[in-house]
Amino acid sequence: MTEIEPLSEADAANEMMRLAKAIAHHNRLYHADDSPEISDADYDALVRRNNALEEAFPHLIRADSPNKLVGAAVEASPLAKVTHAQRMMSLDNAFADDDVAEFVARVRRFLNLPEEAAVGLTAEDKIDGLSCSLRYEQGVLVQAATRGDGSVGEDVTPNVRTISDIPEKLAGDAPDVFEIRGEIYMAKADFAALNAAQQKAEAKVFANPRNAAAGSLRQKDASVTAARPLRFLAHGWGEVSAVPAANQYDMMRLIESWGVPVSPLLGRFDSVADVLAHYRAIETRRAELPYDIDGVVYKVDRLDWQARLGFVAKAPRWAIAHKFPAERAQTTLEAIDIQVGRTGKLTPVGRLTPVTVGGVVVSNVTLHNRDEIGRLGVRPGDRVVVQRAGDVIPQVVENLTRDEARDPYVFPDHCPVCGSEAVAAEGEVDVRCTGGLICGAQKFERLRHFVSRGALDIEGLGEKSIAEFLELGWLDKGPADVFRLHEHRDELLAREGWKEKSVDNLFAAIEAKRQPDAARLLFGLGIRHVGAVTARDLLKRLVTLPALRMAVEQMNEMYRLEDGTRIPAPANYFEIDGVGTAVNEALRDFFHEPHNRALWDDLLSEVSPPPFVVETRASEVSGMTVVFTGKLETMSRDEAKAQAEALGAKAAGSVSAKTDLVVAGPGAGSKLKQAAALGIRVIDEADWAAIVAAAG
């Protein structure tokens, strides 16, 4: 059994829930959206952790366990869905030589073979492409489909017919029905040429060959696919009416004889030592191969043994993928630039002397955050080791010259875009600009939030309009400018896409918010840690926005040393449940900045929010403490808490002996167990909706 640190069942169940959600999220990004946001290595680490927990706590294995799922479900797609006659499985992974030896040992144990019995294996390079199944009937291609979630994929038949590697009719005598399975991919040279052409045409540039292949194949218009240089390599088969060979290797050579390409590196071996030698040989040649690979796949050669071995939930027992470690190279860190994201996060980006890593030229690398720079001790001029983790995200893994006598890199304490203070909240590693709505890097996202449904909810002022008005300079001073847009009426009517009715409707929607709900207005300002519920909690206590500002300024004065240094205010300063140190400091940071105070005054010169009053109605939960846990499917967590408040209940974040009711959605973990242990009533989201409806 894999070693697991001491862990309670509740903690294990909670972590397994989080892992299931995270892995499903990354599966969807990789398989369905072709836009992975983490490396293969990081993804594999999540899977290994989940496997270790399932091994240690088998009675907690979830219905949505990653080990029961393949790929990602086909959701919103312009392509028709195809149900596979035989499920397209995934592969288990090996990361070390010992894993491969254990794989062969498991095969022997399952088949009850003597320890000295030879287990013949095929070995071939694992192409980093898009899985595809080609169905031939009477030797003629009748359907092509992507893997999807293993059971249902997308029909890409017209697109596949444009790929020259894939024959319309098989050569030779193929069985009546034969599904050939393999990988659609794009060669490295073709990928480079495509991206150069895309860049020249100012079109989308693809992140890597796999994304390019997937995006090119999954097109509604097959002419787009035809213009892209896609290729195919077969690695197996699905539904067949007959299998004309007795082993994997001979069957693959037969498929090759029918005119379908197979890997030129496919071999057959009789020992673990031999397949590992082949793995090393392929790894050595990896950079010079014309296509991207991320490992070597081993399969039991005898087909009768494959049939006996069968499958586990999502993978065959007779095959395993031996993944390569991430590729590395040395180069010089020339500079560290700071990028400011839409939420104000300052992200350091390393500019490198360009270096080829795994066949790809790398010139930029993320340094993640201030703490990562400190951990690596990197400074401009250092020699560093760069790794393309999982061939997706370049990262610095080692600083070769950290001991050289040079001043350390000083992370900025002011935003390079707007000059506002940049701070890290207590317990957080990310440094963020406090400029908010006045920061050019954040302005669009902040204004979009300000007018969104949860905040001021100004109908007709969407992302496109905000972007247009920002470009025209009409929103330069911040949210107060929204209420001055009427000054540009004639200019707006002269612009394409704006008619008198749409302009009048927009201005009417804006004017209707001149007396906005104070909590919504506060939430709309996007102050860190001040969400919709916290904004309501603050104003329930302080009633008006001027009173809130005065309270924050008093807090600043009370907790300031003579030299001007601020000291943390007590977590219970506002005497509000759930409003603690993080909120205190966020409010102090906001009002500490002169430009934020000016923005606040400017906004309140345009709007007049009335005193905040909480209107409650009698209900069966009045006076109760309610906890929401798990995933809510028809509303946000903030909306649910606001409903509880309107019904005279208190929404708490944790279960205790004082809790009266728990509303549990899918994926509820430790809180649900605590409720059961304490004998607390538990209902689902539909029951909660009925309580809300009954209260009118």
N, C-alpha and C positions, 0 to 999 in steps of 0.2 A: 504493500500500500504506500502511496505517495505521502511523505511527511507533511502534516498540517500543524501549524502552531495551535496551542490550546484555544478553542473557540466554542462558545455556547451554541446550542442548536438555533436559538433565535437569531444570533448574529450570523451564523452560517446561512440560514434561510434568507435573511435580509440581503446578504452579499450575493447569494445565488440569484435572487430576484433582480438586483442591479446588473449583474453580469449578463443575465438573459436579455434584459432590455438593451444593454450596451452592444452586445454581440449582434442582436437582431438589427439594431440601428446601423452598425457598420456593415453588416451583410447587405442591407438595402442600398447603402451608398455605393458599395463596390459592385454588386451584381445587377442592381436595377437602375441606379442613377449614373454609374460609371464615373463617380467622383469621390474616391476614398479620401477621408480626412485624417486617417492614421496610417502608419506604416504596417506592412505585413508582419514585421517582428512584434510590434505592439499588439496587433490583433491576435497573433499566435499566443502572446503572453496572457491575454484575457481568456483564450480558450483553455490553455494549460491550467490556469487558476480554477476555472469552472470545473474542469475534469478532476482536479485534485479534490475539490469540495464534494463533488458527486461520489467520488470513490470513498471519501471519509464519512459522508452522510447519505448513503444510498436511499434511505427512507424519505429524504427531503427532495429527491429529484422532481423537478417541475414538469408540468405538461408541456410547457413551452421551452424545455431544455434545448440549448443549442445543439446538443448531440442527437436531437430528434428532427432537426431541420436541415434542409439543403438549400443553398443559394438564397434567393429572396423571391417573395410572391410577385407575380406580374400584376401591377396595379393600373394606374392611369397610363395607358399606352395606346398609340394609334394603331398598333398591330393586333391582328386577331390572335386569340388564345388557342393553344394546342395542348391537348392532354396526351402525355406520353404513354404509349402502350406498355412500356417497361420503364420504371422510374430511373431517372438519371441521377446517380449517386455522387457523393463527394468522396474524399479520401482522408483517412487518418494520416497524421504527420509523424515523422521521425526527425529528431534534431541532432542526434549523436549516433556514433557507430554502435554503441550498446543498444540503442533503440531498435536498430536493424537486426542485430543478433537476437533480441527478445522477440521481434516479429516472427522470425524463422522458428524460434523455439515454440512460440504459441501455435504455429501451424503444425509442428510435429505433435504437440500435445493434443490438439484438437483431432488430428487424424490418427492418433494413437500409433505414431511411427517410432521406431527405435531411434535413440539419440544419434547414432552414427548414420542414419538414413539420409541420403542426399535429397535436398529439396531444390529442384531446378527453378530458376527465376529468370524472368526477362527484366531488362533495365533499359530505360530510355529517358531522355531529357524531358523535363516538365515545362512545356511552353506556357508563358504568361499571356494567355489569350482569352477568348470568349468561347465557352463550351457550346457545341452545336451538334445536332443529330440530323443525319441525312437518310431519309427513308427511300429505298429503292424497291420497286415492285417490277418483276420480270426484267430486272436489270436497268430500269428507267427511273430517274429521280422524280418522285411524286410529291415530296414534302421535305422542308427543312425547318427546324425549330431550335430556338435557344433553350437552355436548361431551365430558366426561371427558378421555381422553388423545387425542382426535381420532378414534380408531378405534372405541373402545367407550365408551358413555356410560350414563347411568341412565334407566330408563323412568319418566317423570313425567307420563304421559298423564292419569290421573285428576286430578292436581293442576292441570295446564294447563287442563283443561275448566272449572275454576272461575274463570278469568281472563276478565273481560268483554271485553277487547280482542281476544281470540282467537276467531274464529267457528268454530262446529261445522261449518258448511257454507259454502264460498266462494260469493260472489255471481258471476254471470256464467259464462262458459264457460272453465273452467280445464282444462288438459291432464289426461289420465287419472291420471298420477302427478306430483305436484309437491311437493317439500320446500321449505318456506319457512324461512329461517334468520334469526335476529335475537337480540335481547337482552331477557330478562326483567329488569325493574327496578322500583324503588319510588320514587315522586316524593318530593321533599324534604319537602313539607308532610305527606304520609302517613307518612313515616318519623318525623317529629317527633311526630305524634299517636300512632303506635304505641309509641314509646319512653316517652312520657308515661303511656300506659295500662300498659305493662309495669312501669314504676317504681311506679306506684300499686298494682299487684297484687303488688309485690315479686318480680317475675319477671325473667328475663334481659333486660338492656338491650343493644341492638345497637350496634356500634362505628360503623357508617356504613350508608347505604342499600344498598350492594352486599351487605354481609354479611346485612342484613335480608332482602333479596330472595332470596339464595341459601339461607339457612336456612329461609325460608318455603316455597320451592318444593320443596326436597329433604326433604319430610316423608312418612313412611309413611302417615300419616292425612291424606287429602285435605281433611278438614274444617278442619284447622289452616290449610292453604293458603287455603281459601275465606274464612277470617276475616281474611286479610291483604290489603291493597290493592295487588296486583301489577298491572303493566302490561307491554305488549310493543310493541317497534318492530322491523319487519323491515329487514334490510339486504342480503339476498341469497337464494340458493337452493342446494340440493344436488342430489340425484338428481331428474331430471325426464324425462318421456316426450317432451316437446317444449318448445321455447322460442319463444313466439309473437312475440318482438320481436327487433330486430337490434342493440340496444344496451342498456347497463346502465340508463340513465335511463328509457327507455321501458318497460323490463321492470319497474322499480320502480313506475312509475306504474300499470302494469297490475295488479301485486300490490295496490296501494292501492285500485284499482277493485273488487277482489274482496272488500273489506271488512277488509283487514289494515292496521293503521297503519304508515306509514313516517315518517321524520324530516321535520318541517316545514322543516328547513333544508337539505334535499337540493337541490343545484343542479348545472348542467352548464356547463363552462367550456372554453375553447379555448387557454388559455395558462397558464404558470406564474404570471405576474403576477396573473392573474384568480383562480386558486385561492388564492394567498396573500392576496389582498385579502379573499376569503371567509373564510379562516382568521382574519384579524384581526377581521373583523366578528363572527364567532362568539365569539372570545376576549373581545371587549368585552362581549358579552351573557351571558357564561358565568354570572356570579353571579345573574342574574335568570331564567335558565332554570329550569323546574320540576323538572328532574332533573339528576343529576351527570354531567358529561362530563370526559374527560381528553385530548381531542385532536380532530383532524379526519381522516377517512379519505378518501383519494383512490383512485379506480379508473379504469383505462382504460375509456372508454365503449364502444368497439366490441367486440362479443362475439366476432367472428371474430379480432380481434387478441388478445383474452384467450385464446382457444383456442390460438393460435400461441405465445403467451408461456409458457403452462403454469405449472408450479410448480417451486420448489426443494424442499428436504427437508421443510419444515414450513409454507411460506408461498407464496402466488401471486406470480409476477413482475409481475403487472399491478395490484397494490394496495400501498398503504403507509399507515401511521398516523403522522400528524404530531402528536407529543405536545406538550401545553402545558407551559411551565415552571411550577414550583410557585407557588401564589398567596401573596401577602404582605400584611401589614397592620401598622400601628404601634399600640403600646399601652404601658402602664406595668407594670413588674415590681414588684408590691406586696410580695412576700415570697419567701423561699427556705426551703422546708421540707426536712427530711432524712427520707427513708423508709429503713427497715432491712429488707432482704429476708430470705428464709428461709436464705440462705447467709451472712448477715452483711454483705452489700454495702450501703454507704451511698450512696443515690442522691438527689441534690438535685432537687427539683421546684419549678419557678417558679410562683408564684400571680400571675395576671395580672388587670388590669382587663379584664373580658370584652370580646372583640372578634370581629367576624364575619370569617372568612377562608374564601373560597370557599363562602359560603352556610352555614357551620357556625360556631356560637358556640364560641370557644376561651377557656378560663379557666385551664387548667393546661398546663404545658409541661415536658418533661424537659430537665434541664441536664446529663444523662449522668454527669458525674464531676467531681472536683476540678479536673483539668486543663482541662476545658472551661469551667468558671467562670473560671479564670485567663486562658484564651485570649480569652474575650469581655469580661473585666473587668467583669462584671455585679455590681450591688449592688441591694438593694431601693431603689426610687425611680427607677431608670433608665428611660428611654424606649427601647424595643427594637423591632426589626422581627421579626415572627413569620411563619413560613412553614409551611404544611401540605404537607410534602414528599410528593408523590404523593397528596395528599388523605387521608393516613392518620395520620401521626405529626406533631403540631405541634412545631416547634423554633425556637429563637432563632437568627437568622442575622446580626444586627448589633446593636450597642449604640450608640445615637445620642448618649448623654450620658456616655460613658466618660471624657471629658476633664474633667468637672466635678470640683471638689475635694471628694472625700468619701473616707472610709476604705474600703479594700478589704474585701470580704467574707472573713471568716475561717472556713475550713472546719473543722468540729468535729474534735477529736482524741480525743473520747470518744463512745461510743455514746449517743444520746439516749434509748434504751429502757432499757438496763441500767447505763449509766455506765462500762462497761469501756473500756479503751483501744481506739482505732480507728487502724489503721495500714495503710500500703500496702507490700506486699512489694517487694523490690528489683526494679526493671524493670517494675513494674506500675503502672497508673494508678488502679485501683479501691482505695478505702479500705474496710477491713472491720473489723467489730467482732470483738474477740478473746474476747468473752464466751462464745461457743459455747453449751453446754448450759444456761447460767444466763440467757441472754438471752431475754426473752419473745418477741421477733420470730423467733428461730431455734429455739426449744425444740421445736416440733412436728417440724420437718424433721430436727433432730439426733437426736431420740429415734426417729423412724422409721428413720433410718440405723442407729442403735445396735442395733436388734433385727432388722435386715434380714438376708437370706440370706448376704450376704458378710461380715457382722459376727457378732453373737451367734446369729443365726438362731433366734429364739424363735417357734415355731409358735403361731398363734392370737392373737398380739399384732400386729394389723394397724393400718392408718391409722385406721379407725373407732374402734377400742378406745382407741388412744393419744389421739385427740381427746376422747373421752368422759372418760378418766381425767384428762387435763389440765384439762378444764372443772370436774371435781370437786375439783381441787387435790391429787390423789393422787400426782402426779409433779412437784411443785413444786421439790423439791431436786435433781432431775436423775436420771441413770440408776440410781443406787443405789436410788431409790424403786421401780424395777421389781421389785426383790427384796424389797420390803416390801409389795407389793400384797396378800399373803395377810392382812395385818392388816385389810383391808376386805372380807373374805369375806362376812360377813352383809349388809353394805350392798350388795354387788354382786349377791347372790342376790335382793335385793328389787327390782332394777332390771329394766325390760322388756328381753326378749331374752336374759337370762342364766338358764340352768338349772344345776342342780347338776353335771351331767356336763360342760358346757362350762367352768364355773368350775374344776372339779377338773383338767380337761385343761390349762387355761391355767397353773394353778399348778404342775402337774407339769412342764410344758415349761420354766417359769422355773427351778424347782429343779434341773433337769437341767443348767443352765448355771452352777451355782455354782462349778465349776472349769473355766472356759472356756479355750480356746486363747489364749495371751497375745497373739499377733499379731492375732487377730481382735478381741480386746478393745481393743487399741491402735487398730486401724483404725476400730472402732466409735465411738471418741471424736470422730471427725471433725476431727482436727487438720489444718489446711491443709497440703497437700503430702505428708501421710502417708497414702498409699494402701495397698492390701492388700500389694503387693510391697515397698514401702518399710518397712512395719511388720515384715514378715518379715526383711528385710535388717538392720534395727536389732536385732532380737531374736536373730538368728543370732550377732551380734557381742556383744550385752550379756546375753543369756540370760533375764534376769528384768525385770519392770517396775520394781521398786525400783532396780535397777542403772541402768536407763535414766534415771530421774529424777535419780539421783545424778550421772550423767554430764552431764546438761544443766545442773544447778546448778553443777557444777565448771566447765563451759564459761562460764557466766555470770560466775563469780568471776574466772576467768582473763582474760576479755576485757571488763573493766570498768575505766574510769579512776578516779582518786581522787575526782573530783567526781560519781561515780555514772553517768557516761555510758557506755553500752555501745558497744563497737566490734565490727565484724564478726568472727566466728570464721573461721578458715581453712576453705576448702571441704572439705578432707580431714580435718576434726577427728575424725570417727568412724572414719576409715580404712576406709570402706565404699564400694565402687564404686557410683556412681549416687546417693549421698547427699551432697549438697553444700550450698551456702550457703542456698538457699531452705528446705530441710528444717531446717537448723541454726536459722535465724531463726524459723521457725514453732514449733519446740519451745521456743525461748527465750521467745517471746511467750506461749505457752501457760502455761508454769510461772512466768512473771513475774507473772501475775495471781493475787492471793491467793484469789479465789473458785475459780479452776481447781485450785489446790493443795488447797483444801478439798473440792472435788468429787472429785478423785482419791483423797484419803484416805477419803472417805465410801464411794466405790465399792469400794475394796480392803478395806474393813471388812465388805463383804457377799460378796465373791467371793475365791477363792484360785486364781488361775491358776498352774499348775505351770511350772517352768522350761521354756523353749522349746527343743525338740529337733527338728531337721530329720531326718526319716526318708527316706532315699533307697533306691531299688532299682536294681539293675543293668539297663542297657538299652543299645541300640546307640548312644545319644547321650551316655552317661556320659563326663564329662570334656570334652565339646565346648562351644563357644560358639555359641548359637543366636540368630538375630534373626528376629522376627516383623514382617511388613510387610503393608500392604494391609488390607482389611476381613476380619475373622474372623467367620464367619456362625453358628457353632455354640457359640461361647464368647466370653467377654470377653478382652481382652488380658491383664488381670491373671491370669485363670484359666490362660491358656496359659503364662504365665511361671511360675506356680506348678507346673504340670505338668512344665515343663522342669527346674525345681529338684528336684522329687521324683524325676526320672529321673537325677539326678546331673549335669545340664548347667547351664551358666550362661546366663541370658537377657540379652543385650546390647541396647542401644537403637540402635546404628549398625553399619553394615557396615564391616569393616576386614580387613586381611590376617590377623588373628587369628580371624576368623569361620570356623566349620566348616560351618554349615548355615543356610539361609534358608528360612523358611516363609512363602510368599506367598499372600495372598488377593486377591480382586478389587480393582482400583484400585491395585495396587502400582506405585510410581513409581521414583524415583531409586535407592532401595536395591536394587531388582531389577536395575537397569542396572549398579550397582556390583558386585553379586554376579556378573553375567555377565562383566564386565570382569576380575574377579579369579579367574574359574574356580571359584567356590564352588558347591557342590551346592545346588539349589533344589527344594523339594517343595511340594505344596499342602496344604490343611488336612486332606483325607481321608488323605493319606499320613502326616501327623503323628498323626492319630487312630489309625492302624494301629500306629505305633511305640509309642504310649501303651498300646494294648490288648495288644500283644505282651509288654510289660514286666509285665503283670498288675497 
